[in-house]
Amino acid sequence: MTTTGDISEYDSLSNLVQEKEARVWGMKHHVPFYKIKKASKEDVDDDYEVAEELGVQVDYLHEVGSAYGLKYKHLDE
């Protein structure tokens, strides 16, 4: 959806940029921001509960949060 050609060779800056854009697009497509906000507004104690609610692992949730520009690992901060 976001790349053209074979970007598997990481010696090219263009390929690295396309790979990053593709990963960010995939994360945002898989876990839309409104779902993060909705899950974090519910009565949750930590990121593990948010990740479970969204059906993802915590480390992936943190990557998605970073893609959205969240500063901290904890979503409610």
mmCIF file of the N, C-alpha and C atoms, coordinates in Angstrom:
data_MODEL
# 
_entry.id   MODEL 
# 
loop_
_atom_site.group_PDB 
_atom_site.id 
_atom_site.type_symbol 
_atom_site.label_atom_id 
_atom_site.label_alt_id 
_atom_site.label_comp_id 
_atom_site.label_asym_id 
_atom_site.label_entity_id 
_atom_site.label_seq_id 
_atom_site.pdbx_PDB_ins_code 
_atom_site.Cartn_x 
_atom_site.Cartn_y 
_atom_site.Cartn_z 
_atom_site.occupancy 
_atom_site.B_iso_or_equiv 
_atom_site.pdbx_formal_charge 
_atom_site.auth_seq_id 
_atom_site.auth_comp_id 
_atom_site.auth_asym_id 
_atom_site.auth_atom_id 
_atom_site.pdbx_PDB_model_num 
ATOM 1   N N  . MET A 1 1  ? 0.818   -1.207 0.000  1.00 0.00 ? 1  MET A N  1 
ATOM 2   C CA . MET A 1 1  ? 0.000   0.000  0.000  1.00 0.00 ? 1  MET A CA 1 
ATOM 3   C C  . MET A 1 1  ? 0.859   1.268  0.000  1.00 0.00 ? 1  MET A C  1 
ATOM 4   N N  . THR A 1 2  ? 2.072   1.192  0.552  1.00 0.00 ? 2  THR A N  1 
ATOM 5   C CA . THR A 1 2  ? 2.862   2.415  0.694  1.00 0.00 ? 2  THR A CA 1 
ATOM 6   C C  . THR A 1 2  ? 4.200   2.365  -0.024 1.00 0.00 ? 2  THR A C  1 
ATOM 7   N N  . THR A 1 3  ? 4.541   1.239  -0.649 1.00 0.00 ? 3  THR A N  1 
ATOM 8   C CA . THR A 1 3  ? 5.861   1.114  -1.265 1.00 0.00 ? 3  THR A CA 1 
ATOM 9   C C  . THR A 1 3  ? 5.745   0.771  -2.738 1.00 0.00 ? 3  THR A C  1 
ATOM 10  N N  . THR A 1 4  ? 6.858   0.973  -3.428 1.00 0.00 ? 4  THR A N  1 
ATOM 11  C CA . THR A 1 4  ? 6.930   0.583  -4.830 1.00 0.00 ? 4  THR A CA 1 
ATOM 12  C C  . THR A 1 4  ? 8.212   -0.205 -5.040 1.00 0.00 ? 4  THR A C  1 
ATOM 13  N N  . GLY A 1 5  ? 8.125   -1.272 -5.805 1.00 0.00 ? 5  GLY A N  1 
ATOM 14  C CA . GLY A 1 5  ? 9.299   -2.070 -6.101 1.00 0.00 ? 5  GLY A CA 1 
ATOM 15  C C  . GLY A 1 5  ? 9.753   -2.921 -4.930 1.00 0.00 ? 5  GLY A C  1 
ATOM 16  N N  . ASP A 1 6  ? 10.958  -3.451 -5.062 1.00 0.00 ? 6  ASP A N  1 
ATOM 17  C CA . ASP A 1 6  ? 11.561  -4.312 -4.045 1.00 0.00 ? 6  ASP A CA 1 
ATOM 18  C C  . ASP A 1 6  ? 12.344  -3.443 -3.074 1.00 0.00 ? 6  ASP A C  1 
ATOM 19  N N  . ILE A 1 7  ? 11.883  -3.361 -1.834 1.00 0.00 ? 7  ILE A N  1 
ATOM 20  C CA . ILE A 1 7  ? 12.562  -2.518 -0.844 1.00 0.00 ? 7  ILE A CA 1 
ATOM 21  C C  . ILE A 1 7  ? 13.315  -3.364 0.174  1.00 0.00 ? 7  ILE A C  1 
ATOM 22  N N  . SER A 1 8  ? 13.563  -4.624 -0.149 1.00 0.00 ? 8  SER A N  1 
ATOM 23  C CA . SER A 1 8  ? 14.203  -5.521 0.809  1.00 0.00 ? 8  SER A CA 1 
ATOM 24  C C  . SER A 1 8  ? 15.695  -5.253 0.979  1.00 0.00 ? 8  SER A C  1 
ATOM 25  N N  . GLU A 1 9  ? 16.304  -4.504 0.086  1.00 0.00 ? 9  GLU A N  1 
ATOM 26  C CA . GLU A 1 9  ? 17.714  -4.144 0.221  1.00 0.00 ? 9  GLU A CA 1 
ATOM 27  C C  . GLU A 1 9  ? 17.810  -2.874 1.060  1.00 0.00 ? 9  GLU A C  1 
ATOM 28  N N  . TYR A 1 10 ? 18.347  -2.994 2.264  1.00 0.00 ? 10 TYR A N  1 
ATOM 29  C CA . TYR A 1 10 ? 18.370  -1.865 3.196  1.00 0.00 ? 10 TYR A CA 1 
ATOM 30  C C  . TYR A 1 10 ? 19.600  -0.980 3.050  1.00 0.00 ? 10 TYR A C  1 
ATOM 31  N N  . ASP A 1 11 ? 20.387  -1.178 1.999  1.00 0.00 ? 11 ASP A N  1 
ATOM 32  C CA . ASP A 1 11 ? 21.545  -0.311 1.796  1.00 0.00 ? 11 ASP A CA 1 
ATOM 33  C C  . ASP A 1 11 ? 21.151  1.002  1.124  1.00 0.00 ? 11 ASP A C  1 
ATOM 34  N N  . SER A 1 12 ? 19.911  1.105  0.705  1.00 0.00 ? 12 SER A N  1 
ATOM 35  C CA . SER A 1 12 ? 19.411  2.316  0.064  1.00 0.00 ? 12 SER A CA 1 
ATOM 36  C C  . SER A 1 12 ? 18.586  3.127  1.071  1.00 0.00 ? 12 SER A C  1 
ATOM 37  N N  . LEU A 1 13 ? 18.884  4.411  1.169  1.00 0.00 ? 13 LEU A N  1 
ATOM 38  C CA . LEU A 1 13 ? 18.133  5.284  2.069  1.00 0.00 ? 13 LEU A CA 1 
ATOM 39  C C  . LEU A 1 13 ? 16.661  5.326  1.677  1.00 0.00 ? 13 LEU A C  1 
ATOM 40  N N  . SER A 1 14 ? 16.398  5.345  0.397  1.00 0.00 ? 14 SER A N  1 
ATOM 41  C CA . SER A 1 14 ? 15.019  5.356  -0.087 1.00 0.00 ? 14 SER A CA 1 
ATOM 42  C C  . SER A 1 14 ? 14.255  4.123  0.395  1.00 0.00 ? 14 SER A C  1 
ATOM 43  N N  . ASN A 1 15 ? 14.907  2.966  0.347  1.00 0.00 ? 15 ASN A N  1 
ATOM 44  C CA . ASN A 1 15 ? 14.257  1.737  0.812  1.00 0.00 ? 15 ASN A CA 1 
ATOM 45  C C  . ASN A 1 15 ? 13.997  1.778  2.307  1.00 0.00 ? 15 ASN A C  1 
ATOM 46  N N  . LEU A 1 16 ? 14.940  2.317  3.070  1.00 0.00 ? 16 LEU A N  1 
ATOM 47  C CA . LEU A 1 16 ? 14.751  2.430  4.513  1.00 0.00 ? 16 LEU A CA 1 
ATOM 48  C C  . LEU A 1 16 ? 13.581  3.344  4.846  1.00 0.00 ? 16 LEU A C  1 
ATOM 49  N N  . VAL A 1 17 ? 13.478  4.447  4.129  1.00 0.00 ? 17 VAL A N  1 
ATOM 50  C CA . VAL A 1 17 ? 12.376  5.388  4.355  1.00 0.00 ? 17 VAL A CA 1 
ATOM 51  C C  . VAL A 1 17 ? 11.049  4.725  4.022  1.00 0.00 ? 17 VAL A C  1 
ATOM 52  N N  . GLN A 1 18 ? 10.999  4.028  2.880  1.00 0.00 ? 18 GLN A N  1 
ATOM 53  C CA . GLN A 1 18 ? 9.763   3.352  2.493  1.00 0.00 ? 18 GLN A CA 1 
ATOM 54  C C  . GLN A 1 18 ? 9.386   2.264  3.498  1.00 0.00 ? 18 GLN A C  1 
ATOM 55  N N  . GLU A 1 19 ? 10.380  1.546  4.008  1.00 0.00 ? 19 GLU A N  1 
ATOM 56  C CA . GLU A 1 19 ? 10.116  0.496  4.991  1.00 0.00 ? 19 GLU A CA 1 
ATOM 57  C C  . GLU A 1 19 ? 9.527   1.088  6.265  1.00 0.00 ? 19 GLU A C  1 
ATOM 58  N N  . LYS A 1 20 ? 10.105  2.177  6.740  1.00 0.00 ? 20 LYS A N  1 
ATOM 59  C CA . LYS A 1 20 ? 9.586   2.829  7.954  1.00 0.00 ? 20 LYS A CA 1 
ATOM 60  C C  . LYS A 1 20 ? 8.161   3.316  7.730  1.00 0.00 ? 20 LYS A C  1 
ATOM 61  N N  . GLU A 1 21 ? 7.912   3.960  6.595  1.00 0.00 ? 21 GLU A N  1 
ATOM 62  C CA . GLU A 1 21 ? 6.565   4.443  6.292  1.00 0.00 ? 21 GLU A CA 1 
ATOM 63  C C  . GLU A 1 21 ? 5.575   3.284  6.225  1.00 0.00 ? 21 GLU A C  1 
ATOM 64  N N  . ALA A 1 22 ? 5.992   2.171  5.640  1.00 0.00 ? 22 ALA A N  1 
ATOM 65  C CA . ALA A 1 22 ? 5.111   0.999  5.530  1.00 0.00 ? 22 ALA A CA 1 
ATOM 66  C C  . ALA A 1 22 ? 4.798   0.427  6.911  1.00 0.00 ? 22 ALA A C  1 
ATOM 67  N N  . ARG A 1 23 ? 5.811   0.354  7.772  1.00 0.00 ? 23 ARG A N  1 
ATOM 68  C CA . ARG A 1 23 ? 5.586   -0.175 9.122  1.00 0.00 ? 23 ARG A CA 1 
ATOM 69  C C  . ARG A 1 23 ? 4.643   0.722  9.923  1.00 0.00 ? 23 ARG A C  1 
ATOM 70  N N  . VAL A 1 24 ? 4.860   2.025  9.837  1.00 0.00 ? 24 VAL A N  1 
ATOM 71  C CA . VAL A 1 24 ? 3.997   2.963  10.560 1.00 0.00 ? 24 VAL A CA 1 
ATOM 72  C C  . VAL A 1 24 ? 2.571   2.879  10.019 1.00 0.00 ? 24 VAL A C  1 
ATOM 73  N N  . TRP A 1 25 ? 2.415   2.825  8.702  1.00 0.00 ? 25 TRP A N  1 
ATOM 74  C CA . TRP A 1 25 ? 1.085   2.706  8.109  1.00 0.00 ? 25 TRP A CA 1 
ATOM 75  C C  . TRP A 1 25 ? 0.409   1.431  8.609  1.00 0.00 ? 25 TRP A C  1 
ATOM 76  N N  . GLY A 1 26 ? 1.146   0.324  8.624  1.00 0.00 ? 26 GLY A N  1 
ATOM 77  C CA . GLY A 1 26 ? 0.581   -0.951 9.068  1.00 0.00 ? 26 GLY A CA 1 
ATOM 78  C C  . GLY A 1 26 ? 0.140   -0.912 10.522 1.00 0.00 ? 26 GLY A C  1 
ATOM 79  N N  . MET A 1 27 ? 0.977   -0.304 11.360 1.00 0.00 ? 27 MET A N  1 
ATOM 80  C CA . MET A 1 27 ? 0.619   -0.220 12.785 1.00 0.00 ? 27 MET A CA 1 
ATOM 81  C C  . MET A 1 27 ? -0.622  0.637  12.982 1.00 0.00 ? 27 MET A C  1 
ATOM 82  N N  . LYS A 1 28 ? -0.673  1.768  12.300 1.00 0.00 ? 28 LYS A N  1 
ATOM 83  C CA . LYS A 1 28 ? -1.826  2.659  12.453 1.00 0.00 ? 28 LYS A CA 1 
ATOM 84  C C  . LYS A 1 28 ? -3.088  2.041  11.861 1.00 0.00 ? 28 LYS A C  1 
ATOM 85  N N  . HIS A 1 29 ? -2.917  1.244  10.819 1.00 0.00 ? 29 HIS A N  1 
ATOM 86  C CA . HIS A 1 29 ? -4.061  0.564  10.213 1.00 0.00 ? 29 HIS A CA 1 
ATOM 87  C C  . HIS A 1 29 ? -4.570  -0.546 11.133 1.00 0.00 ? 29 HIS A C  1 
ATOM 88  N N  . HIS A 1 30 ? -3.648  -1.241 11.790 1.00 0.00 ? 30 HIS A N  1 
ATOM 89  C CA . HIS A 1 30 ? -4.005  -2.352 12.676 1.00 0.00 ? 30 HIS A CA 1 
ATOM 90  C C  . HIS A 1 30 ? -4.603  -1.870 13.990 1.00 0.00 ? 30 HIS A C  1 
ATOM 91  N N  . VAL A 1 31 ? -4.052  -0.773 14.533 1.00 0.00 ? 31 VAL A N  1 
ATOM 92  C CA . VAL A 1 31 ? -4.528  -0.240 15.813 1.00 0.00 ? 31 VAL A CA 1 
ATOM 93  C C  . VAL A 1 31 ? -4.802  1.263  15.637 1.00 0.00 ? 31 VAL A C  1 
ATOM 94  N N  . PRO A 1 32 ? -6.002  1.629  15.190 1.00 0.00 ? 32 PRO A N  1 
ATOM 95  C CA . PRO A 1 32 ? -6.335  3.046  15.032 1.00 0.00 ? 32 PRO A CA 1 
ATOM 96  C C  . PRO A 1 32 ? -6.269  3.804  16.360 1.00 0.00 ? 32 PRO A C  1 
ATOM 97  N N  . PHE A 1 33 ? -5.936  5.076  16.291 1.00 0.00 ? 33 PHE A N  1 
ATOM 98  C CA . PHE A 1 33 ? -5.748  5.884  17.489 1.00 0.00 ? 33 PHE A CA 1 
ATOM 99  C C  . PHE A 1 33 ? -6.996  5.916  18.362 1.00 0.00 ? 33 PHE A C  1 
ATOM 100 N N  . TYR A 1 34 ? -8.164  5.950  17.750 1.00 0.00 ? 34 TYR A N  1 
ATOM 101 C CA . TYR A 1 34 ? -9.388  6.019  18.561 1.00 0.00 ? 34 TYR A CA 1 
ATOM 102 C C  . TYR A 1 34 ? -9.531  4.788  19.447 1.00 0.00 ? 34 TYR A C  1 
ATOM 103 N N  . LYS A 1 35 ? -9.025  3.640  19.001 1.00 0.00 ? 35 LYS A N  1 
ATOM 104 C CA . LYS A 1 35 ? -9.090  2.444  19.832 1.00 0.00 ? 35 LYS A CA 1 
ATOM 105 C C  . LYS A 1 35 ? -8.161  2.554  21.034 1.00 0.00 ? 35 LYS A C  1 
ATOM 106 N N  . ILE A 1 36 ? -6.994  3.163  20.834 1.00 0.00 ? 36 ILE A N  1 
ATOM 107 C CA . ILE A 1 36 ? -6.071  3.364  21.950 1.00 0.00 ? 36 ILE A CA 1 
ATOM 108 C C  . ILE A 1 36 ? -6.696  4.303  22.967 1.00 0.00 ? 36 ILE A C  1 
ATOM 109 N N  . LYS A 1 37 ? -7.244  5.414  22.496 1.00 0.00 ? 37 LYS A N  1 
ATOM 110 C CA . LYS A 1 37 ? -7.866  6.377  23.407 1.00 0.00 ? 37 LYS A CA 1 
ATOM 111 C C  . LYS A 1 37 ? -9.038  5.746  24.150 1.00 0.00 ? 37 LYS A C  1 
ATOM 112 N N  . LYS A 1 38 ? -9.861  4.994  23.447 1.00 0.00 ? 38 LYS A N  1 
ATOM 113 C CA . LYS A 1 38 ? -11.011 4.354  24.069 1.00 0.00 ? 38 LYS A CA 1 
ATOM 114 C C  . LYS A 1 38 ? -10.562 3.362  25.137 1.00 0.00 ? 38 LYS A C  1 
ATOM 115 N N  . ALA A 1 39 ? -9.577  2.542  24.802 1.00 0.00 ? 39 ALA A N  1 
ATOM 116 C CA . ALA A 1 39 ? -9.094  1.544  25.759 1.00 0.00 ? 39 ALA A CA 1 
ATOM 117 C C  . ALA A 1 39 ? -8.416  2.197  26.953 1.00 0.00 ? 39 ALA A C  1 
ATOM 118 N N  . SER A 1 40 ? -7.703  3.288  26.727 1.00 0.00 ? 40 SER A N  1 
ATOM 119 C CA . SER A 1 40 ? -6.988  3.927  27.836 1.00 0.00 ? 40 SER A CA 1 
ATOM 120 C C  . SER A 1 40 ? -7.928  4.720  28.743 1.00 0.00 ? 40 SER A C  1 
ATOM 121 N N  . LYS A 1 41 ? -9.121  5.086  28.255 1.00 0.00 ? 41 LYS A N  1 
ATOM 122 C CA . LYS A 1 41 ? -10.085 5.822  29.082 1.00 0.00 ? 41 LYS A CA 1 
ATOM 123 C C  . LYS A 1 41 ? -10.910 4.890  29.961 1.00 0.00 ? 41 LYS A C  1 
ATOM 124 N N  . GLU A 1 42 ? -10.927 3.616  29.610 1.00 0.00 ? 42 GLU A N  1 
ATOM 125 C CA . GLU A 1 42 ? -11.638 2.658  30.441 1.00 0.00 ? 42 GLU A CA 1 
ATOM 126 C C  . GLU A 1 42 ? -10.835 2.453  31.718 1.00 0.00 ? 42 GLU A C  1 
ATOM 127 N N  . ASP A 1 43 ? -11.419 1.842  32.668 1.00 0.00 ? 43 ASP A N  1 
ATOM 128 C CA . ASP A 1 43 ? -10.765 1.647  33.964 1.00 0.00 ? 43 ASP A CA 1 
ATOM 129 C C  . ASP A 1 43 ? -9.689  0.569  33.853 1.00 0.00 ? 43 ASP A C  1 
ATOM 130 N N  . VAL A 1 44 ? -8.481  0.990  33.415 1.00 0.00 ? 44 VAL A N  1 
ATOM 131 C CA . VAL A 1 44 ? -7.371  0.066  33.271 1.00 0.00 ? 44 VAL A CA 1 
ATOM 132 C C  . VAL A 1 44 ? -6.254  0.454  34.222 1.00 0.00 ? 44 VAL A C  1 
ATOM 133 N N  . ASP A 1 45 ? -5.511  -0.545 34.669 1.00 0.00 ? 45 ASP A N  1 
ATOM 134 C CA . ASP A 1 45 ? -4.421  -0.293 35.601 1.00 0.00 ? 45 ASP A CA 1 
ATOM 135 C C  . ASP A 1 45 ? -3.085  -0.079 34.908 1.00 0.00 ? 45 ASP A C  1 
ATOM 136 N N  . ASP A 1 46 ? -2.898  -0.705 33.740 1.00 0.00 ? 46 ASP A N  1 
ATOM 137 C CA . ASP A 1 46 ? -1.603  -0.591 33.075 1.00 0.00 ? 46 ASP A CA 1 
ATOM 138 C C  . ASP A 1 46 ? -1.723  -0.895 31.579 1.00 0.00 ? 46 ASP A C  1 
ATOM 139 N N  . ASP A 1 47 ? -0.588  -0.796 30.915 1.00 0.00 ? 47 ASP A N  1 
ATOM 140 C CA . ASP A 1 47 ? -0.551  -1.026 29.471 1.00 0.00 ? 47 ASP A CA 1 
ATOM 141 C C  . ASP A 1 47 ? -0.869  -2.467 29.101 1.00 0.00 ? 47 ASP A C  1 
ATOM 142 N N  . TYR A 1 48 ? -0.613  -3.391 30.012 1.00 0.00 ? 48 TYR A N  1 
ATOM 143 C CA . TYR A 1 48 ? -0.910  -4.791 29.733 1.00 0.00 ? 48 TYR A CA 1 
ATOM 144 C C  . TYR A 1 48 ? -2.408  -4.997 29.504 1.00 0.00 ? 48 TYR A C  1 
ATOM 145 N N  . GLU A 1 49 ? -3.218  -4.311 30.269 1.00 0.00 ? 49 GLU A N  1 
ATOM 146 C CA . GLU A 1 49 ? -4.671  -4.415 30.092 1.00 0.00 ? 49 GLU A CA 1 
ATOM 147 C C  . GLU A 1 49 ? -5.111  -3.782 28.769 1.00 0.00 ? 49 GLU A C  1 
ATOM 148 N N  . VAL A 1 50 ? -4.496  -2.655 28.417 1.00 0.00 ? 50 VAL A N  1 
ATOM 149 C CA . VAL A 1 50 ? -4.819  -2.002 27.138 1.00 0.00 ? 50 VAL A CA 1 
ATOM 150 C C  . VAL A 1 50 ? -4.431  -2.920 25.992 1.00 0.00 ? 50 VAL A C  1 
ATOM 151 N N  . ALA A 1 51 ? -3.252  -3.501 26.066 1.00 0.00 ? 51 ALA A N  1 
ATOM 152 C CA . ALA A 1 51 ? -2.788  -4.413 25.014 1.00 0.00 ? 51 ALA A CA 1 
ATOM 153 C C  . ALA A 1 51 ? -3.718  -5.613 24.886 1.00 0.00 ? 51 ALA A C  1 
ATOM 154 N N  . GLU A 1 52 ? -4.139  -6.154 26.013 1.00 0.00 ? 52 GLU A N  1 
ATOM 155 C CA . GLU A 1 52 ? -5.057  -7.292 25.984 1.00 0.00 ? 52 GLU A CA 1 
ATOM 156 C C  . GLU A 1 52 ? -6.390  -6.895 25.357 1.00 0.00 ? 52 GLU A C  1 
ATOM 157 N N  . GLU A 1 53 ? -6.879  -5.719 25.708 1.00 0.00 ? 53 GLU A N  1 
ATOM 158 C CA . GLU A 1 53 ? -8.140  -5.223 25.140 1.00 0.00 ? 53 GLU A CA 1 
ATOM 159 C C  . GLU A 1 53 ? -8.052  -5.078 23.621 1.00 0.00 ? 53 GLU A C  1 
ATOM 160 N N  . LEU A 1 54 ? -6.886  -4.646 23.136 1.00 0.00 ? 54 LEU A N  1 
ATOM 161 C CA . LEU A 1 54 ? -6.696  -4.424 21.703 1.00 0.00 ? 54 LEU A CA 1 
ATOM 162 C C  . LEU A 1 54 ? -6.246  -5.680 20.965 1.00 0.00 ? 54 LEU A C  1 
ATOM 163 N N  . GLY A 1 55 ? -5.897  -6.717 21.710 1.00 0.00 ? 55 GLY A N  1 
ATOM 164 C CA . GLY A 1 55 ? -5.476  -7.963 21.085 1.00 0.00 ? 55 GLY A CA 1 
ATOM 165 C C  . GLY A 1 55 ? -4.059  -7.921 20.530 1.00 0.00 ? 55 GLY A C  1 
ATOM 166 N N  . VAL A 1 56 ? -3.186  -7.143 21.176 1.00 0.00 ? 56 VAL A N  1 
ATOM 167 C CA . VAL A 1 56 ? -1.797  -7.050 20.747 1.00 0.00 ? 56 VAL A CA 1 
ATOM 168 C C  . VAL A 1 56 ? -0.883  -7.268 21.946 1.00 0.00 ? 56 VAL A C  1 
ATOM 169 N N  . GLN A 1 57 ? 0.404   -7.455 21.689 1.00 0.00 ? 57 GLN A N  1 
ATOM 170 C CA . GLN A 1 57 ? 1.365   -7.584 22.770 1.00 0.00 ? 57 GLN A CA 1 
ATOM 171 C C  . GLN A 1 57 ? 1.799   -6.196 23.228 1.00 0.00 ? 57 GLN A C  1 
ATOM 172 N N  . VAL A 1 58 ? 2.282   -6.105 24.457 1.00 0.00 ? 58 VAL A N  1 
ATOM 173 C CA . VAL A 1 58 ? 2.637   -4.811 25.044 1.00 0.00 ? 58 VAL A CA 1 
ATOM 174 C C  . VAL A 1 58 ? 3.745   -4.115 24.263 1.00 0.00 ? 58 VAL A C  1 
ATOM 175 N N  . ASP A 1 59 ? 4.774   -4.847 23.845 1.00 0.00 ? 59 ASP A N  1 
ATOM 176 C CA . ASP A 1 59 ? 5.852   -4.197 23.109 1.00 0.00 ? 59 ASP A CA 1 
ATOM 177 C C  . ASP A 1 59 ? 5.359   -3.622 21.788 1.00 0.00 ? 59 ASP A C  1 
ATOM 178 N N  . TYR A 1 60 ? 4.425   -4.313 21.137 1.00 0.00 ? 60 TYR A N  1 
ATOM 179 C CA . TYR A 1 60 ? 3.832   -3.795 19.905 1.00 0.00 ? 60 TYR A CA 1 
ATOM 180 C C  . TYR A 1 60 ? 2.980   -2.560 20.205 1.00 0.00 ? 60 TYR A C  1 
ATOM 181 N N  . LEU A 1 61 ? 2.240   -2.598 21.299 1.00 0.00 ? 61 LEU A N  1 
ATOM 182 C CA . LEU A 1 61 ? 1.441   -1.445 21.705 1.00 0.00 ? 61 LEU A CA 1 
ATOM 183 C C  . LEU A 1 61 ? 2.341   -0.228 21.908 1.00 0.00 ? 61 LEU A C  1 
ATOM 184 N N  . HIS A 1 62 ? 3.500   -0.427 22.507 1.00 0.00 ? 62 HIS A N  1 
ATOM 185 C CA . HIS A 1 62 ? 4.435   0.679  22.717 1.00 0.00 ? 62 HIS A CA 1 
ATOM 186 C C  . HIS A 1 62 ? 4.978   1.208  21.390 1.00 0.00 ? 62 HIS A C  1 
ATOM 187 N N  . GLU A 1 63 ? 5.237   0.314  20.430 1.00 0.00 ? 63 GLU A N  1 
ATOM 188 C CA . GLU A 1 63 ? 5.677   0.759  19.106 1.00 0.00 ? 63 GLU A CA 1 
ATOM 189 C C  . GLU A 1 63 ? 4.592   1.583  18.426 1.00 0.00 ? 63 GLU A C  1 
ATOM 190 N N  . VAL A 1 64 ? 3.353   1.131  18.533 1.00 0.00 ? 64 VAL A N  1 
ATOM 191 C CA . VAL A 1 64 ? 2.232   1.865  17.946 1.00 0.00 ? 64 VAL A CA 1 
ATOM 192 C C  . VAL A 1 64 ? 2.095   3.225  18.620 1.00 0.00 ? 64 VAL A C  1 
ATOM 193 N N  . GLY A 1 65 ? 2.203   3.254  19.939 1.00 0.00 ? 65 GLY A N  1 
ATOM 194 C CA . GLY A 1 65 ? 2.141   4.518  20.667 1.00 0.00 ? 65 GLY A CA 1 
ATOM 195 C C  . GLY A 1 65 ? 3.224   5.473  20.205 1.00 0.00 ? 65 GLY A C  1 
ATOM 196 N N  . SER A 1 66 ? 4.415   4.958  19.989 1.00 0.00 ? 66 SER A N  1 
ATOM 197 C CA . SER A 1 66 ? 5.514   5.774  19.486 1.00 0.00 ? 66 SER A CA 1 
ATOM 198 C C  . SER A 1 66 ? 5.209   6.293  18.082 1.00 0.00 ? 66 SER A C  1 
ATOM 199 N N  . ALA A 1 67 ? 4.600   5.463  17.246 1.00 0.00 ? 67 ALA A N  1 
ATOM 200 C CA . ALA A 1 67 ? 4.230   5.889  15.888 1.00 0.00 ? 67 ALA A CA 1 
ATOM 201 C C  . ALA A 1 67 ? 3.216   7.029  15.922 1.00 0.00 ? 67 ALA A C  1 
ATOM 202 N N  . TYR A 1 68 ? 2.370   7.045  16.946 1.00 0.00 ? 68 TYR A N  1 
ATOM 203 C CA . TYR A 1 68 ? 1.396   8.121  17.104 1.00 0.00 ? 68 TYR A CA 1 
ATOM 204 C C  . TYR A 1 68 ? 1.980   9.330  17.821 1.00 0.00 ? 68 TYR A C  1 
ATOM 205 N N  . GLY A 1 69 ? 3.233   9.223  18.253 1.00 0.00 ? 69 GLY A N  1 
ATOM 206 C CA . GLY A 1 69 ? 3.881   10.351 18.896 1.00 0.00 ? 69 GLY A CA 1 
ATOM 207 C C  . GLY A 1 69 ? 3.646   10.451 20.384 1.00 0.00 ? 69 GLY A C  1 
ATOM 208 N N  . LEU A 1 70 ? 3.162   9.370  20.994 1.00 0.00 ? 70 LEU A N  1 
ATOM 209 C CA . LEU A 1 70 ? 2.992   9.378  22.441 1.00 0.00 ? 70 LEU A CA 1 
ATOM 210 C C  . LEU A 1 70 ? 4.373   9.380  23.085 1.00 0.00 ? 70 LEU A C  1 
ATOM 211 N N  . LYS A 1 71 ? 4.552   10.226 24.085 1.00 0.00 ? 71 LYS A N  1 
ATOM 212 C CA . LYS A 1 71 ? 5.867   10.414 24.681 1.00 0.00 ? 71 LYS A CA 1 
ATOM 213 C C  . LYS A 1 71 ? 6.296   9.280  25.593 1.00 0.00 ? 71 LYS A C  1 
ATOM 214 N N  . TYR A 1 72 ? 5.376   8.710  26.292 1.00 0.00 ? 72 TYR A N  1 
ATOM 215 C CA . TYR A 1 72 ? 5.704   7.732  27.315 1.00 0.00 ? 72 TYR A CA 1 
ATOM 216 C C  . TYR A 1 72 ? 5.133   6.381  26.957 1.00 0.00 ? 72 TYR A C  1 
ATOM 217 N N  . LYS A 1 73 ? 5.647   5.372  27.584 1.00 0.00 ? 73 LYS A N  1 
ATOM 218 C CA . LYS A 1 73 ? 5.119   4.032  27.354 1.00 0.00 ? 73 LYS A CA 1 
ATOM 219 C C  . LYS A 1 73 ? 3.711   3.910  27.908 1.00 0.00 ? 73 LYS A C  1 
ATOM 220 N N  . HIS A 1 74 ? 3.410   4.643  28.969 1.00 0.00 ? 74 HIS A N  1 
ATOM 221 C CA . HIS A 1 74 ? 2.079   4.574  29.547 1.00 0.00 ? 74 HIS A CA 1 
ATOM 222 C C  . HIS A 1 74 ? 1.149   5.475  28.750 1.00 0.00 ? 74 HIS A C  1 
ATOM 223 N N  . LEU A 1 75 ? 0.068   4.924  28.279 1.00 0.00 ? 75 LEU A N  1 
ATOM 224 C CA . LEU A 1 75 ? -0.803  5.619  27.336 1.00 0.00 ? 75 LEU A CA 1 
ATOM 225 C C  . LEU A 1 75 ? -1.574  6.771  27.939 1.00 0.00 ? 75 LEU A C  1 
ATOM 226 N N  . ASP A 1 76 ? -1.754  6.771  29.240 1.00 0.00 ? 76 ASP A N  1 
ATOM 227 C CA . ASP A 1 76 ? -2.580  7.820  29.826 1.00 0.00 ? 76 ASP A CA 1 
ATOM 228 C C  . ASP A 1 76 ? -1.744  9.023  30.274 1.00 0.00 ? 76 ASP A C  1 
ATOM 229 N N  . GLU A 1 77 ? -0.469  9.046  29.966 1.00 0.00 ? 77 GLU A N  1 
ATOM 230 C CA . GLU A 1 77 ? 0.361   10.175 30.373 1.00 0.00 ? 77 GLU A CA 1 
ATOM 231 C C  . GLU A 1 77 ? 0.513   11.169 29.248 1.00 0.00 ? 77 GLU A C  1 
# 
